[in-house]
Amino acid sequence: MAEVPAFNPPQRILMGPGPSGANPRVLRAMSAGLLGHLDPEFLKIMDGCRSMLRMVMRTDNAVTLATPGTGTSGMEAAVMNVVEPGDRVIVGVAGYFADRICQMAERAGGEVTRVTAPWGSAVDPTDLERAVKQAGRVKMIAVVHAETSTGVETPIEPISRIAHENGALALVDCVTSLGGIPVEIDAWNVDVAYSGTQKCLSAPPGAAPVTMSDEAVAAVRSRETPCNSWYLDMELLEAYWDSRRTYHHTAPISMIYALHEALALVLEEGLENRWNRHQRNGSALQSGLEAMGLSLHADPRARLPVLTTVGIPGGVDDAEVRSTLLNRDGIEIGGGLGELKGKVWRVGLMGESSAPGNVLLFLSALGRILRSQGFLADIRASTDVARQILEGPGTA
Ligand SMILES: *Cc1c(COP(=O)(O)O)cnc(C)c1O
């Protein structure tokens, strides 16, 4: 018999672009004994997830479920089910994840038009509108609500209005926004949306909430060709999630427990309280970074509180800073992605990780490392301004 040493992961504060820290109650829920995927007690938990997802996503959509897999599985379910060969698809692209939507839509046979904006700004709705008018008949307009590669929020309402005025469906990536900033699926008239468990919902990666409006469901039902993905075919998934309970895949039992507990935590905290918490901690971090002498990359009119991109000052070693933060301070942050590689750090304050103590700890740790590399970070000014915001009016 081989002796295999036990794995004890080191303690980390997860302040990167995901995963964020899981809530201890979620981890406890995951360690509960397994049930069969058709056990009536398990089906109750699935139903609970459905109804809580509707509350958290602010929708009455009948088709609201969680796909097995990380956020990308939700993206693939959304895109692959809606897009048929030859369909025109318009995607607002100002970051890495929007480009992933384009790649999927192309694999589904769609004819994709990318409407771009610089990485750091939001896509301009008038540019999208112009592209729709030029394209003629459009099946879907897709955008990323919270672009994790740039730290930018794209307002959804104007874009879904353009989609509907032109007979198209509106698809929105809510992976990084759900549970952190307002997401209003019905009020914004969004047809297809998906998220993930590992960003602002504070659960491990492994399930992806997906919701579809009746119009989107009708479009999926009237496809001429079957969905290119069997595993993520929404009609097959729905037949398991609704009262038919038709076997499709073995539900990731422990992940469904995790999602259930994570959603309960969101509702216990209250959506507004949760959005306010993320907003306050994000503002404290951003003001603290600026007071330190650093510059923020994202357009100030569209900055996300849950993910901050901060410019790496000249003469500072990107990899060295991140590895010192990780190995000495136990704090993980992310490097730049795509065209921002080597130019920015990405600091997440999502879900459980969005806490005042993390903001202050990170600012002082980063300030020390920057000073050791010759950048004169004003640590005192930074933590003072952050503390003022954290302790300001409205503090819970
Ligand atoms: C993280 C993320 C994804 C992908 O989710 P995974 O869990 O990594 O598969 C998709 N879109 C956005 C905006 C994200 O932040």
PDBQT file of the ligand as one rigid body, heavy atoms in Angstrom, charges set to zero:
ROOT
HETATM    1  C1  LIG A 401     -14.952  33.884 -14.788  1.00  0.00    +0.000 C 
HETATM    2  C2  LIG A 401     -15.761  34.347 -15.923  1.00  0.00    +0.000 A 
HETATM    3  C3  LIG A 401     -16.255  33.466 -16.893  1.00  0.00    +0.000 A 
HETATM    4  C4  LIG A 401     -15.888  32.022 -16.931  1.00  0.00    +0.000 C 
HETATM    5  O1  LIG A 401     -16.184  31.339 -15.766  1.00  0.00    +0.000 OA
HETATM    6  P1  LIG A 401     -15.353  30.047 -15.349  1.00  0.00    +0.000 P 
HETATM    7  O2  LIG A 401     -15.922  29.743 -14.014  1.00  0.00    +0.000 OA
HETATM    8  O3  LIG A 401     -13.912  30.442 -15.322  1.00  0.00    +0.000 OA
HETATM    9  O4  LIG A 401     -15.610  28.997 -16.342  1.00  0.00    +0.000 OA
HETATM   10  C5  LIG A 401     -17.075  33.973 -17.882  1.00  0.00    +0.000 A 
HETATM   11  N1  LIG A 401     -17.365  35.274 -17.935  1.00  0.00    +0.000 NA
HETATM   12  C6  LIG A 401     -16.897  36.157 -17.035  1.00  0.00    +0.000 A 
HETATM   13  C7  LIG A 401     -17.265  37.594 -17.148  1.00  0.00    +0.000 C 
HETATM   14  C8  LIG A 401     -16.073  35.716 -16.010  1.00  0.00    +0.000 A 
HETATM   15  O5  LIG A 401     -15.608  36.588 -15.111  1.00  0.00    +0.000 OA
ENDROOT
TORSDOF 0
